[in-house]
Amino acid sequence: MTVLLIGGACQGKTALARTLFGPEPPLMNGLHLLVRKALEEGRDPQALLPSLRDHVVLCDEVGCGVVPLDPADRTWREAVGRLCCALAQEADTVIRVTCGLPQVLKGQIPCFKGGVSHDR
């Protein structure tokens, strides 16, 4: 199962992932940072997509707010957005997290650890 958790920095994505999937989920934390590293190394960030499948992927939202002046930062921001779009297309579940609260954008919120379901 591929799950994408998106939201601002420090909004509770990691805590939610641990609540939903236990303390050691197959977690890929910091997709936005992996994209930056790929760009710095001259690699296409879209090539990361196969390695993200069957993981819980956490990504900080970097597309909101003021558009960066630096062209490299704009390129990074766009690459993060495009990769998140591609991953969301394939993902079973996409959840936006704000203030620790999940908002399901696609699929269903998985059963919480302990078997309590919070489907919406």
C-alpha positions as CSV (number, residue, x, y, z in Angstrom):
1,M,0.0,0.0,0.0
2,T,1.3,3.4,-1.0
3,V,0.3,6.3,1.2
4,L,1.3,10.0,0.7
5,L,1.1,12.3,3.7
6,I,1.5,16.0,2.8
7,G,1.4,19.1,4.9
8,G,3.4,22.0,6.3
9,A,6.5,21.5,8.4
10,C,5.9,20.3,11.9
11,Q,2.1,19.7,11.3
12,G,2.1,16.2,12.7
13,K,2.7,14.0,9.6
14,T,5.2,11.7,11.4
15,A,3.0,11.3,14.5
16,L,0.0,10.5,12.3
17,A,2.1,7.9,10.4
18,R,3.2,6.2,13.6
19,T,-0.4,6.2,14.9
20,L,-1.8,4.7,11.7
21,F,1.0,2.2,11.0
22,G,2.8,1.6,14.3
23,P,6.2,2.7,15.4
24,E,8.2,1.3,12.5
25,P,6.2,1.8,9.3
26,P,8.0,1.5,5.9
27,L,8.4,5.3,6.1
28,M,10.0,7.6,3.6
29,N,10.3,10.9,5.5
30,G,11.3,14.1,3.8
31,L,10.4,13.6,0.1
32,H,11.0,17.3,-0.5
33,L,14.6,16.9,0.7
34,L,15.2,13.8,-1.6
35,V,14.0,15.9,-4.5
36,R,16.5,18.7,-3.6
37,K,19.3,16.1,-3.4
38,A,18.4,14.6,-6.8
39,L,18.4,18.0,-8.4
40,E,21.8,18.9,-6.9
41,E,23.2,15.6,-8.3
42,G,21.7,16.4,-11.7
43,R,19.2,13.5,-11.5
44,D,15.6,13.6,-12.6
45,P,13.4,13.6,-9.4
46,Q,10.7,11.6,-11.3
47,A,13.2,8.7,-11.2
48,L,12.5,8.5,-7.4
49,L,8.9,7.4,-8.1
50,P,9.5,3.6,-8.2
51,S,11.3,3.6,-4.9
52,L,8.4,5.3,-3.2
53,R,5.9,2.6,-4.0
54,D,4.7,0.5,-1.0
55,H,5.9,3.1,1.5
56,V,4.3,5.7,3.7
57,V,5.8,8.9,2.1
58,L,5.9,12.2,4.0
59,C,6.5,15.4,2.2
60,D,6.5,19.0,3.5
61,E,4.3,21.3,1.4
62,V,6.6,23.7,-0.4
63,G,4.3,25.0,-3.0
64,C,2.3,27.5,-0.9
65,G,3.3,31.0,0.0
66,V,5.7,33.4,-1.7
67,V,7.4,32.2,-4.9
68,P,11.1,32.1,-4.3
69,L,13.3,34.6,-6.1
70,D,16.1,32.1,-6.7
71,P,15.6,30.1,-9.9
72,A,17.0,26.9,-8.3
73,D,14.5,27.2,-5.5
74,R,11.7,27.7,-8.0
75,T,12.9,24.6,-9.9
76,W,13.0,22.6,-6.7
77,R,9.5,23.7,-5.6
78,E,8.1,22.8,-9.0
79,A,9.9,19.4,-9.0
80,V,8.5,18.6,-5.6
81,G,5.0,19.5,-6.7
82,R,5.2,17.4,-9.9
83,L,6.6,14.4,-8.1
84,C,3.8,14.6,-5.4
85,C,1.2,14.8,-8.2
86,A,2.7,11.7,-9.9
87,L,2.8,9.9,-6.5
88,A,-0.7,10.9,-5.6
89,Q,-1.9,9.5,-8.9
90,E,-0.5,6.1,-8.0
91,A,-1.1,6.1,-4.2
92,D,-3.8,4.2,-2.6
93,T,-4.3,6.9,0.0
94,V,-3.4,10.6,0.1
95,I,-3.8,12.5,3.4
96,R,-3.2,16.2,4.0
97,V,-2.2,16.9,7.6
98,T,-2.8,20.3,9.2
99,C,-2.4,20.9,13.0
100,G,-2.2,17.1,13.5
101,L,-5.6,16.6,11.9
102,P,-5.9,14.3,8.8
103,Q,-7.9,15.3,5.8
104,V,-8.3,12.4,3.3
105,L,-7.9,13.6,-0.2
106,K,-7.9,10.1,-1.8
107,G,-8.8,6.7,-0.6
108,Q,-9.6,5.9,3.0
109,I,-7.7,6.6,6.2
110,P,-6.3,3.3,7.3
111,C,-7.5,1.7,10.5
112,F,-5.7,3.1,13.5
113,K,-3.4,0.8,15.4
114,G,-5.6,-1.1,17.8
115,G,-8.3,-1.7,15.2
116,V,-10.4,1.5,15.7
117,S,-11.5,2.6,12.2
118,H,-11.8,6.3,11.3
119,D,-13.0,6.0,7.7
120,R,-14.4,9.1,6.2
